[in-house]
Amino acid sequence: MAEIVLVHGSWADGSVWLDVLEALHRQGHQARAVHLPMTSLADDIAEVRREIAAFSGPVVLAAHSYGGAVISGAAKDNPRVNALAYFAAYVPDEGETVPSLNERFPDSPGDDAMVFHEDGWSSLAPDRFHYALAADLTPERAAALAAVQRRARAECFLAPAGPGAWRDLPTAYAVSTEDRILNPDLQRWFAERAGADCVELAASHYSLLSQPEAVATVIDKVAARA
């Protein structure tokens, strides 16, 4: 069984992985979810590296959304990491940023949910959260997620990535076909460029909440390849 670190995306925390954690534990894996500071890409990468060091053996990294940029950096030149899994996530290569990658495909209909504040932090508009990120969850659960969201520094998205560790490791990607904030075609492009084992989930951006068993299965399969 594998040791697994789960990395959340922007405006969230590790609790978004709770259902996936339960599924992975039932499969016999040891898994933990990190809480990113979301103060900079470098700070977030450092936090994941600390979590990797807490395990005794090789580690699988799994990420959602912006967390994909984090694990790509945390895994590079890190002999403790032996596989990667991305869920509706960014998979940058050296020099790329979140905005530069978004420009490769048309805007998503939920992009207006993102709010960038004058103080350098960003958040999601609560009245757009359900539509943009979680349309396959109940309105009540989406409202709760919006209410507990954490702000993220805008510089997290603007920092250029380092070389992509996905070039050297077994990689899986799960496309959320109903995603309204990260273009599904961009997700497919990420998967193809990375040479990832790719599956498509009929899910919103938050597949880890609406389809946790399917997400856990993807992680389990890439862990078996490592």
N, C-alpha and C positions, 0 to 999 in steps of 0.2 A: 504494500500500500504506500501511497505517496504522502509527502509533506507539502502542503499547499499554502500559499499566501494569496489572499484575495484583495484586490485594490479597487476602491470605489472611484467614481468620476467626480466632476466638479459639483459643488453645491450639495454634497451628500456626506455621509460618513460610513463607517464600516457596517453599520446595522442594516444597510440595504442588502447585505449578503446573508441575512439570517436564515432564510429558507434554503438557500443553496448550501450553507454550512451544515444544516441538519441533514440534507440529502447526502453530502459528501461524508459526513460522519457515519451515516447508515451504511455507506459503501466501504467503510473501514479506513478511510483516509484520516490523516491528521491535518486539520485546516484551521487557519486563523485569518481574520480580516483586519487590515491595517486602518488606522485613522490618519489621513494625510493632513498636514498643517495648511496646505493650499496657500502658502505664502510666496512660493516660487517653485518652478520646475525642479531646480537643484535641491531645494529643501524637501520636496516630496520624494525625489529619488533617494535622498539620504535616509528618509524615514523607512522606505521599503527595504533598503539595504540593512538597516538595523533589525528589521523583522526577520529577514533571511538569516542573519547571524544568530538569531535566537533558536533556530532549528539545528538539529544535530547532523542532518544528512542533506542530500540533494533536494532541491525545492522546485516545485512548479509554480509559476506566477500566472495568475489570471486577472484580467482587468476589464473594467467597463468604462466606455466613453473616454474622457481625458486621461483616465488611468492607464490607457494604452501607451501614451507617451511616457508615462512614469516607468512602467515595467520595461519598456524598450531601453531606457537609460539604465535602470537598476540592474538589468541582466547583462549588459555589455561588459565583457572581460571579467565576469564573475563566475568562477568555476563551480559555485554552489548551485547555480540555476541550470536545470536540464530540460525545461520545456516551457512554452508560453501559450496562453489561451486569451483570445480577445473577443469581447462581446459588445457589438455596436461601438467599437473603440477605434481611436486613432492609432495608426501604425507608422510613425514618422521615420524618415531616414535623415542622415546628417544634414543639418542646415535648414530643415523644414520646420515650420511653425503650424499651429492649429489654423490660423487664418489663411496661410498660403496653401494648405491642403484643402480647405473648404472652397477655395477659388477654382479648383479643378472641375467642379460640377455645379449645376444650378443651385440657387438658394433653396433651403427647405422651408415648408410652409410655417413651421413653428419657430423660425429664427427670431421673430419679434418677441419671444418670451424672455430673451436674454437682456438684462439691464446692466449697463456699465455706469458706475457712479463716479462722481467727481473726486472722491477720495481714493480712487485706484482699486476699489473692490468691485465685485460683480455679484449679481444674484439673478433669480428667476421671478418673473411676474407671477404672483399666485393665481391670478385669474386666467393665465395661459398654461399653467403647469399641466393640467389634465390633458388638454388638447395636444400640446407639444411633446410631452414626454411619457405620458402614462395613460393613453386612451383605452388600453385594454384592462385597466384597473377600475374599480368603482370610483365615482366622483368623490366619495367620502375618503377613500384611502389616498387618492391623489391630493386632496386638500390637506390631509394630515402630513404627507410628505412635503408639501409646499411650506407648511407651517414650521417644520423642523429643519428646513434647509440651512446649510452653512454657506456663508459668503466665500468667494475665492478671489484672490488677487488677479487682476487682469494680466499681470506679467507672467503668470503661469502659462498662458496661451501664446504669449509673444516671444518666449525664449526659444531660440533655435535648438533643435534636438541634436544629440550626438549620433554616432553611427548606430544603425539598428541591429540589435542583438538577434532579431528574427532571422537574419541571414544565416546564422550558425546553429540554430536550435530547432527541434521539432516544434511546429507552430500550428495552432488551430484557430479558426475564426468562425464566429456565428453572426451572420447578417440578420438584423431585425428588418424584415421586409416592410413593416408598417411604420417605420421610424419617421417622425416628422421634424426632427431637429438635427439628425446626422444622415445626410442623403444615403439611401441604401445602395445606390450605384457607386458612391465613393467607398462604402464599406466593401463592396465586391471588388473594387479596384485594389484596396488594401490587401484583401485576401489573395488576389491573383499575384500581386507584386511580391508578396511574402512567400509565395509557394505554399500557402497554408492548406491544411485539410479544412474545407469550407462546408458549412451547413447553413441552411436558411430557416429561420424561425418566423412564423407569422405572428410577430410581436411588435409592440411599441419599442421605444428606446430602452425602456426598463424591462427587458426580457428576463433579467435575473429575479424580478418580482412576479411577473406574470407566468413565467415558465421555468421555475427553479429546477425542476427535475431534468428538463432538457439541457439546461445550462450545466448542471452537475455531470450529466452524461458526457458532454463535450470535454469537460475537464478530465474526467476519468479516462476517456479514450486517449487523449494526448499524453496523459501521465503514463499510460501503458506503453507508449512509444518511446519514452525517454530512456 
